[in-house]
Amino acid sequence: MKATCDFCFRRCSAEEGEAGRCGRRINRCGRMTSPFYGMIPAIAIDPVEKKPLYHFLPGTKTLSFGASGCNLTCLFCQNWQLSQGNGKGERIDPGDAAAYASINGIPSISFTYSEPIIWQDWAFETASYARDEGIRTIMVSNGTFTPESLAQALDMIDAFNIDLKGDSGFYSSICGGGFSSVIESISQIAAYGRHIEVTTMAIEGIHTDCMMHSLARILREAGVQVWHITRFFPHYKMNNREPTSERCIARFIDIAKEEGIPYAYPGNSLLSSPTICPSCGHTIRKGPGSTIDGGCCPFCGTPVYGLWTP
């Protein structure tokens, strides 16, 4: 008997004993199951800015978990050893994960490194325990939810960083599809009022000025206020390309601001990343990692998007 998965945009249909495209969801007795549930090979305590989140609990640590597998096939994958992994890892109980964060005074838990959409059952159960402990949760995702899985994420997760990898042509040629579902997810997360920051890793010569103008307009219309534009470095199946130049990133940051994104930051970069008030133009902070007292510009009083205190 075939079974269909509703975790991601692919909605894989699998025969008995077969896995979906991600390799983590398998048809067992007519229903899709997660045989690698709770197997977490990547665990760390990170600065929240590493996610990257610059406007959510700045200066704090986050307890990060990453399982193996992914539902996209990005040729440039920066974590390909994990995304293409075999599913094995230490089995972590969701309640234990939340308790560890609470006992150690870590204010958030992040589901990150690979693609948490495909191990969302463990992530959402962990988020439930975290909520009971007063711990906030973060999902770093490619955004290829189904409406059903996004509804659960909006209910359970406090903050998102969503990868917007490029335009529709970029997704189809380099990532294996997913553009429309990502845009829909970004729009719904912003409309729902959950904290959202978006990341685009720019590949010089593929990401053009025209593409970045278009993406910036899409993000502005969706209500996104924080956009991280990060440098590409050769990796996985794109080892033949040069790293993205700092000059290219600086130009893309200017494009983001021209198109009305209030807070645009360079990533994997030596460029400065100040927070500048979009109303009065004053520099509010020189770089990420420090809070903004009262969550407002100290010069003009304009509220600054984000969550500034635990």
C-alpha positions, 0 to 999 in steps of 0.5 A, a space after each residue: 500500500 502506498 503512503 504519502 508524506 505531508 512534511 514538505 512540498 514534494 509530498 513523496 508517495 512511497 511503496 511499502 518499505 520505500 523512502 521518500 526523496 529525503 531518505 528519512 521518511 519511510 512507508 511502514 505498513 501504509 503510513 510514512 514513519 521516521 525510523 531515524 526519529 531523535 537520532 541527532 549527529 550534530 549538537 552544539 551551543 552556538 551564538 544565536 547570531 550564527 543561525 544567523 539571527 541578528 534581531 532575536 535575543 542578541 548576545 545569547 547562546 542557543 542549543 543547536 540540534 541537527 539531524 541528517 538528510 535534506 529534501 533539496 539537492 543544492 549543488 553548493 551545499 555548505 553542510 553536505 556531510 550532514 545533509 547527505 548523511 546516513 541518518 545515524 546519530 545519538 538518540 536524544 529524547 525531546 524532553 531531555 533536550 529541553 531540560 538541558 537548555 533549561 538547567 544550563 540557562 540557555 534561552 533558546 533551542 535551534 533546529 538547524 544545520 540540515 533541513 528540520 522540515 524532514 525531521 519536524 516530528 522530533 523538532 515539534 515535540 522538542 519545541 513543546 517541551 521547550 515551551 513548558 520550560 520557558 525556552 524559545 525555539 528557532 527553526 533554520 530552514 529552506 522553507 519548503 513546508 506544506 501548508 499542514 507542516 507550516 501550520 504546526 511550525 507557526 504554532 510551535 516555533 518562535 523564530 525562523 531563519 529561512 533560506 531564499 536561495 535564488 529565483 525560480 530558475 536558480 531553484 530548478 537548475 541548482 537546488 531541485 525545486 521549491 521556489 514557490 513554496 519558499 515564498 509562500 512560507 516566508 509570506 505566511 510566517 511574516 503575516 502570522 507575526 512570528 519573528 523571521 529573518 531571511 538568508 541568501 547565499 549569493 554566488 557571484 556570476 549566478 546571482 545578478 543585480 537583476 535577480 537581487 532586485 527581484 528577490 528584494 521586492 518579493 521580500 519587501 512585499 512579504 513584510 520581511 525586514 531582516 535580510 542576510 546576504 552571505 558570501 559563497 565559498 566553493 563547496 560540495 559539487 561547486 568547487 570550481 567556482 571562485 568565492 563571492 567577492 566582498 565588493 559583490 556582497 556590498 553591492 547586493 546590500 545596497 540593492 536590498 536597501 534601495 528596494 526597501 529592506 530596512 535591515 540588510 547584513 553581509 554574512 561570511 564577510 569582513 564587511 561591517 554590519 551596523 544596524 542603522 535606523 531606517 527612519 533617521 539614518 543613525 547607527 543604532 549599534 556597530 555590529 550584531 551581538 548587542 541588544 538595543 535598549 527598549 527595542 527602539 532607536 535611541 535617536 528618534 524612538 522608532 521601534 526596531 524590529 526584533 526581540 531584544 530581551 529574553 
